[in-house]
Amino acid sequence: MAEPDFLIPEHRSRLLEGMARAVAAKGYAATTIADIVREASVSRRTFYEHFQSKSECLVALYEAASHNALKVLRAAIDPAHPWQTQVEQALAAYFAGLASNPLLMRTLYIEILGLGPEGLAARRRVNREIASFMLDVVNGASPEKPLSPQMAMAVVGGINELVLEYIERDDEERLAELVAPAAQLVHAVTGK
């Protein structure tokens, strides 16, 4: 018997949360599907109704968390404020969101890379979405001096590397320190 449609999002969400907890506790390589379904309080059958593999579940978690971060960025942009203020507010909100769940952040920034080409492709998709958002904001505010997609991606990559450095140093709670250098990078690239 198929599950009612209204239960599917809840189960998928629980599976993503279960994946996050299991990977945070054991690392991706040691995590099993049994760990994920135990953490999610669902059956193995339910897992396979949503995902074909553990790697597909991790990619889905990465994309869901990244989309939430993008929502935070979008919500922080307020065209009523000066450009520099908008950039700093958006970056502060983004870094605060990352710092609010350091285990998930560490899992996603580090473990996604362990998936090889599948993880890199997911990272690239997410980075393109964030770069596209940046292009919309920057080029919407200054159409006479457009930012190129390559430069937007360079900014996204640079900010990701700054975050990775803090993760490697176990300084996730200090991500707010990155607002100033990340804003400086955005300003240098955009010329604003």
N, C-alpha and C positions, 0 to 999 in steps of 0.2 A: 504494500500500500504506500503510495506516494505521500510525502509530507505536504500539508497545506502550504500554499505560497507565502502566507504571512509568517511562517516559522523559518523560512530559508534565510532571510537576512540576519535573524537572531543567531541561528546556528553558525552561519559564516562568521559573524562577529565574534562569537565565543571561540571558534576555532582560531581566529587570528590572535585573540587574546591568549589562548592556550599556547599557541606557537611562541608568542612573545615571552611568556613566563618560562616555558620549557627551555628555549634557547638562552635566555638570560641565566638560567640556573645551570645548564649543562654545556652550553655552546652548541652550535649548529651540528657539527659532526657527530656528537654523542647523542643528540636528540633523536628519539624514535617517534613514529606515528603513535605508538602506545602512550608515550609521554604527552604528546599534544592532545589526544582525545581525553586522557585522564585530567589534564589541566582544564580542558574545555567542558568537562562533564557531558560528553556526547559519545556516541558509539563510533567504532571504526567505520561502520557502514556510512554514517553521516559524514565522516571525513571524506570518504571517496565519492560521495554525492556532490561535494564542493570542489575537491582538488584531486588531481591524478597522482600527485607526489608531494613529498615533504618540501622539495624545492619550489614547487608551484605555490605552496602555502606561504613560504617565506617571501617569495616575490610579491604575492598579494598583500602580505603584511607591510612590506616595504612601500609598495605603491599607496596603500591606504594611509599610512602614517605620513608619507610625503604629500599626499593630497591635503591632509589636515594642516600640514605646515604651510602649504600654499594658500589655504583659506585664511590662515592667520596673517600672512603677508597681505593678501587682498584686503582684509578687514582693517589693516593698519594704515592703508593709504587713504589720505584725506586731502583731496585737491584744494581745500580751503586753506591749507597751511603752505608755507614756503617749501620749495623743493627739498632743501637740506633737512628740514624738520621731518618731512614725509619719509625720506630715506632712513633717517635715524630712528624714527618711530617704527617703521617696518622691520628694520634689522633688530631693534630691541625686542619687539614682539616675537620675531622668529627665534632668536637665541633664547629668550625666556621659555618659549614653548619646548625647545630642544632640552634645555636644562631641567625642565619640570619632570622629565622621565629619563634619567640618565641611563638606566639599564636598557630601555628600548632604543635610545639613541645609539648607544654603543653596539647593540645587537645589529641594528640596521646599517650603520656606517661600516662596521667591520665584517659582519657575517655575510652580507650581500656579495661582497667581493670573493668570498670562498666558493660561490656557485659557479665561478668560471664565466664562460660566454653568456649564459642565461642571466646571471647576476649583473654582469656588465651591461647587457642590453637593457635590463630594468633600470639600472642607474642612469644610463644614457637617456631613456624615455623620460624619466622624472626630471633630469637636468634640462632637457629640451623644454619641458613644460614650464619650468621655473624661468628659463631664459626667455621663452615666449612671453610670459607675464611681464618680465622686465622690459622687453621690447615694446609691449603695448603701453606700459606706463611711461617709459622714457620718450618714445617716439610720439605718443599722444600729447605729452607736455611740450615737446620741442620738435615738431615735424620738419622744421627748416634745417635741423642738424641731426639726422637720424643715426641711431646706433645700429651697427651691423649685427646679424645673428651670431657671427663668430666672436665678436667682442662681448656680447651678452653671455655667451657660453663661457668665455674666459673668466668673467666676473663670477659666475656660478661656480666654476671649478676652483677658482682662487678661494672663495669663501668656504667651499667644502674642505679644502686642504687646511685652512685655518682651524676649522672644527675638528678635523682628524688629529691635528697636532694637540689640541686640548684633550681629546679623548685618550691619546697615547700617554699623556702626562697625568691622567686621572684628575683633570681640572674642569670637568664638565660643569661644576657649580659656578665656575668663573667665566662662563661663556659671554656674559654681559661685557667683559673686557674687549670683546671682538667688535663691538658696535663701532667704535672710533676707527680702527683700521679698515673694517669692511666698508664703512661710509666713505672713507678716504679713497678706497679703491673704486667705488661706484662714481665718485666725483671726478677722479682722474680719468676714468674711461669715458664718462659722459660729457665731460667738459662743463659740467654745471656746478 
